[in-house]
Amino acid sequence: MKIYYFLILFLLFINLNSCSEKKERVSFIKEDNLEMQMIEAYNEGVKEFNKGDIFFAVKKFNEVELLYPQSVWAPRSILMAAYAYYSQLYFDDSILELERFLDKYNNHPDTDYAYYLLAICHYNQIVDEKKDLGEIIKARKYFNLLINNYPNTDFAEDASFKLELIEEILASKELYIAKYYLEREKWIPAMNRYKIIVEKYDTTIFIEEALFRLVELNYKLGLVDEARKYTILLGYNYKSSEWYEKSYKILNTEYDKITLKKDFKKQKSLLKKFKELFQ
């Protein structure tokens, strides 16, 4: 019997407690004119955003779009909602808003900004190059889109810089996998990964080590001519590099150290000039 009364009291307590919880913020639109209603909702969204209440701000921005989707305020509101989420690191929510904007207002004058923010949202979610390949690929896709479609914008300029960093990340991933195979004496898979760095990421900081490892592995497998070709690449491009010195020591009994002069005016990518060595 006591248990029965206790349960009744407990349920009454839960009911009273739920009634006293914090109520959801409700806004009231005072204006009768539709355009003035949108402006009021938009301004209230900006006000709440500046206060730091991004969720209520996003709610007000979404109200603008609901009131009149064809108005000039609707796409602005979606972009503001996306930026509000981005400002507090809610990248996935920001991405959803931006994708919705691009789907509905793809010809809007601020489309370049939308693509830039979309790229940055993916870029900022790159934490570990060994795991976040999906975010890397998406970020690269949108940065390339900015460069190709909006080449004369500040967004394209920053996109070029970000792409260089992404290339470094992708190259480091290949190097990580190559070392994994190397430590387990799986020579061929390791060589393939180092070749990817040479072929795709020849402007990154990892190119010198990749070339040396190809010298080392080819020599280990008895492919002396191939080892010599990679040593030539190292010597021509990075003759002062410690990796070239190591390569030279491997082939020292059969190969003289080379000294070549560079012509910076003619070369776009020195490594590409030596493609015939591998054909």
C-alpha positions as CSV (number, residue, x, y, z in Angstrom):
1,M,0.0,0.0,0.0
2,K,2.8,2.3,0.9
3,I,4.4,1.6,-2.5
4,Y,1.1,2.5,-4.2
5,Y,1.0,6.0,-2.5
6,F,4.7,6.5,-3.2
7,L,4.1,5.9,-6.9
8,I,1.2,8.4,-7.0
9,L,3.3,11.1,-5.3
10,F,6.2,10.4,-7.7
11,L,4.0,10.8,-10.8
12,L,2.6,14.0,-9.4
13,F,6.1,15.3,-8.8
14,I,7.1,14.5,-12.4
15,N,4.0,16.2,-13.8
16,L,4.6,19.3,-11.8
17,N,8.3,19.4,-12.7
18,S,7.6,19.1,-16.4
19,C,5.2,22.0,-16.2
20,S,7.9,24.2,-14.7
21,E,10.5,23.5,-17.3
22,K,11.9,26.3,-19.4
23,K,9.4,27.3,-22.1
24,E,10.4,27.6,-25.7
25,R,10.9,31.2,-26.8
26,V,8.0,32.4,-28.9
27,S,8.1,35.5,-31.1
28,F,5.3,37.6,-32.3
29,I,5.2,39.5,-35.6
30,K,3.6,42.9,-35.1
31,E,3.6,44.2,-38.7
32,D,0.6,43.6,-41.0
33,N,2.5,44.3,-44.2
34,L,4.2,41.1,-45.5
35,E,7.4,42.8,-46.5
36,M,7.6,44.6,-43.2
37,Q,7.0,41.3,-41.4
38,M,9.9,39.8,-43.2
39,I,12.2,42.7,-42.4
40,E,11.1,42.6,-38.8
41,A,11.8,38.8,-38.6
42,Y,15.2,39.3,-40.4
43,N,16.3,42.1,-38.1
44,E,15.2,40.1,-35.0
45,G,17.3,37.2,-36.3
46,V,20.3,39.5,-36.7
47,K,19.8,40.9,-33.2
48,E,19.6,37.4,-31.6
49,F,22.7,36.3,-33.6
50,N,24.6,39.3,-32.3
51,K,23.5,38.3,-28.8
52,G,24.9,34.8,-29.4
53,D,21.5,32.9,-29.4
54,I,22.1,31.3,-32.8
55,F,19.2,28.8,-32.5
56,F,16.6,31.5,-32.0
57,A,18.3,33.6,-34.7
58,V,18.1,30.7,-37.2
59,K,14.4,30.3,-36.3
60,K,13.8,33.9,-37.2
61,F,15.8,33.6,-40.4
62,N,13.7,30.6,-41.4
63,E,10.5,32.5,-40.7
64,V,11.6,35.0,-43.3
65,E,11.8,32.3,-45.9
66,L,8.5,30.8,-44.9
67,L,6.7,34.2,-45.1
68,Y,7.8,34.9,-48.7
69,P,10.2,32.4,-50.4
70,Q,10.4,34.5,-53.6
71,S,11.5,37.7,-51.9
72,V,15.1,39.0,-51.9
73,W,15.1,38.4,-48.1
74,A,14.6,34.7,-48.3
75,P,18.0,33.7,-49.8
76,R,19.8,36.2,-47.5
77,S,18.1,34.6,-44.6
78,I,19.2,31.1,-45.5
79,L,22.8,32.4,-45.9
80,M,22.5,34.1,-42.5
81,A,21.2,30.9,-40.9
82,A,24.1,29.0,-42.5
83,Y,26.6,31.5,-41.2
84,A,25.0,31.4,-37.7
85,Y,25.5,27.7,-37.5
86,Y,29.0,27.9,-38.9
87,S,30.0,30.6,-36.3
88,Q,29.3,28.1,-33.5
89,L,31.0,25.2,-35.3
90,Y,27.7,23.4,-36.2
91,F,29.2,22.5,-39.6
92,D,26.7,19.8,-40.6
93,D,23.7,22.2,-39.9
94,S,25.4,24.9,-41.9
95,I,26.0,22.5,-44.8
96,L,22.3,21.6,-44.9
97,E,21.4,25.3,-45.1
98,L,23.9,26.0,-47.8
99,E,22.9,23.0,-49.9
100,R,19.3,24.1,-49.6
101,F,20.3,27.6,-50.7
102,L,22.2,26.3,-53.7
103,D,19.3,24.1,-54.7
104,K,16.7,26.9,-54.6
105,Y,18.8,30.0,-55.5
106,N,21.6,28.7,-57.6
107,N,21.7,31.9,-59.7
108,H,21.8,34.3,-56.8
109,P,24.6,36.9,-56.8
110,D,26.0,35.4,-53.5
111,T,26.4,31.9,-54.9
112,D,30.1,32.2,-54.8
113,Y,30.0,33.0,-51.1
114,A,27.7,29.9,-50.5
115,Y,30.2,27.6,-52.2
116,Y,33.0,29.1,-50.3
117,L,31.3,28.6,-46.9
118,L,30.3,25.1,-48.0
119,A,34.0,24.3,-48.8
120,I,35.2,25.8,-45.5
121,C,32.6,23.7,-43.5
122,H,34.0,20.6,-45.0
123,Y,37.6,21.8,-44.7
124,N,37.2,22.6,-41.0
125,Q,36.1,19.0,-40.4
126,I,39.4,17.6,-41.5
127,V,41.0,16.4,-38.3
128,D,42.9,13.3,-39.3
129,E,44.0,12.7,-42.9
130,K,44.0,9.0,-42.3
131,K,40.2,9.0,-41.5
132,D,38.6,12.1,-43.0
133,L,39.1,11.4,-46.7
134,G,35.4,12.1,-47.4
135,E,35.6,15.7,-46.0
136,I,38.9,16.2,-47.9
137,I,37.4,15.2,-51.2
138,K,34.3,17.4,-50.7
139,A,36.4,20.4,-49.7
140,R,38.6,20.0,-52.7
141,K,35.6,19.7,-55.0
142,Y,34.1,23.0,-53.9
143,F,37.4,24.9,-53.8
144,N,38.1,23.8,-57.4
145,L,34.6,24.9,-58.3
146,L,35.3,28.3,-56.9
147,I,38.6,28.6,-58.9
148,N,37.0,27.5,-62.1
149,N,33.7,29.3,-61.9
150,Y,34.6,32.4,-59.9
151,P,38.3,33.0,-60.7
152,N,38.4,36.7,-60.1
153,T,37.1,36.6,-56.5
154,D,38.8,36.7,-53.1
155,F,37.1,33.4,-52.5
156,A,39.0,31.8,-55.4
157,E,42.3,33.2,-54.1
158,D,41.8,31.7,-50.7
159,A,40.6,28.5,-52.3
160,S,44.0,28.2,-54.1
161,F,45.8,28.4,-50.8
162,K,43.5,25.9,-49.2
163,L,43.9,23.5,-52.1
164,E,47.7,23.6,-51.6
165,L,47.1,22.5,-47.9
166,I,44.8,19.8,-49.1
167,E,47.4,18.5,-51.5
168,E,49.8,18.3,-48.6
169,I,47.2,16.4,-46.5
170,L,46.5,13.9,-49.3
171,A,50.2,13.3,-49.9
172,S,50.8,12.7,-46.2
173,K,48.1,10.1,-46.3
174,E,49.8,8.3,-49.1
175,L,53.1,8.5,-47.2
176,Y,51.5,7.1,-44.1
177,I,50.1,4.1,-46.0
178,A,53.4,3.6,-47.9
179,K,55.3,3.4,-44.5
180,Y,52.7,1.0,-43.2
181,Y,53.6,-1.4,-46.1
182,L,57.3,-0.6,-45.9
183,E,57.4,-1.7,-42.2
184,R,55.7,-5.0,-43.1
185,E,58.2,-5.5,-46.0
186,K,55.4,-5.3,-48.6
187,W,57.6,-3.7,-51.2
188,I,55.3,-3.5,-54.2
189,P,52.3,-1.9,-52.4
190,A,54.7,0.5,-50.8
191,M,56.2,1.5,-54.2
192,N,52.8,2.1,-55.6
193,R,52.0,4.5,-52.9
194,Y,55.2,6.4,-53.3
195,K,54.6,6.6,-57.0
196,I,51.2,8.2,-56.4
197,I,53.0,11.0,-54.5
198,V,55.5,11.5,-57.4
199,E,52.7,11.5,-60.0
200,K,50.0,13.5,-58.2
201,Y,51.7,15.5,-55.4
202,D,55.0,16.5,-56.8
203,T,54.8,20.0,-55.4
204,T,54.3,18.9,-51.8
205,I,57.0,18.6,-49.0
206,F,56.8,14.8,-49.2
207,I,58.1,14.4,-52.7
208,E,61.8,14.2,-51.7
209,E,61.2,11.3,-49.3
210,A,59.0,9.5,-51.8
211,L,61.6,9.7,-54.5
212,F,64.3,8.4,-52.1
213,R,62.1,5.5,-51.1
214,L,61.6,4.6,-54.8
215,V,65.4,4.6,-55.2
216,E,65.7,2.4,-52.2
217,L,63.0,-0.1,-53.0
218,N,63.9,-0.4,-56.7
219,Y,67.5,-1.1,-55.8
220,K,66.4,-3.6,-53.2
221,L,64.4,-5.4,-55.8
222,G,67.4,-5.4,-58.3
223,L,65.8,-2.8,-60.5
224,V,69.0,-0.7,-60.7
225,D,68.0,1.3,-63.8
226,E,64.7,2.4,-62.2
227,A,66.6,3.3,-59.1
228,R,69.0,5.4,-61.2
229,K,66.1,7.3,-62.8
230,Y,64.6,8.3,-59.5
231,T,68.0,9.4,-58.3
232,I,68.3,11.6,-61.4
233,L,65.0,13.2,-60.4
234,L,66.2,13.8,-56.9
235,G,69.5,15.2,-58.1
236,Y,68.1,17.5,-60.7
237,N,65.4,19.0,-58.4
238,Y,66.8,18.6,-54.9
239,K,70.6,18.2,-55.3
240,S,71.2,19.8,-51.8
241,S,68.6,17.5,-50.2
242,E,69.7,14.9,-47.6
243,W,67.4,12.5,-49.5
244,Y,69.5,12.9,-52.6
245,E,72.7,12.3,-50.5
246,K,71.2,9.0,-49.2
247,S,70.2,8.0,-52.8
248,Y,73.7,8.7,-54.0
249,K,75.1,6.5,-51.4
250,I,72.9,3.6,-52.4
251,L,74.1,3.8,-56.1
252,N,77.6,5.1,-55.3
253,T,79.4,2.0,-56.7
254,E,77.7,2.4,-60.1
255,Y,76.6,5.9,-60.5
256,D,78.4,9.3,-60.4
257,K,76.8,12.2,-58.6
258,I,75.2,14.6,-61.1
259,T,75.3,18.4,-61.3
260,L,72.7,20.1,-63.4
261,K,71.6,23.7,-63.8
262,K,67.9,24.6,-63.6
263,D,66.1,26.9,-66.0
264,F,63.3,28.4,-63.9
265,K,61.8,30.4,-66.8
266,K,61.0,27.3,-68.9
267,Q,60.0,24.8,-66.3
268,K,56.5,24.5,-65.0
269,S,57.0,21.3,-63.1
270,L,60.5,19.9,-63.3
271,L,59.3,16.4,-62.5
272,K,57.0,16.4,-65.4
273,K,59.9,16.9,-67.8
274,F,61.3,13.5,-66.9
275,K,58.1,11.5,-67.6
276,E,59.9,9.9,-70.5
277,L,62.2,8.2,-68.0
278,F,59.3,6.0,-66.9
279,Q,57.9,5.2,-70.3
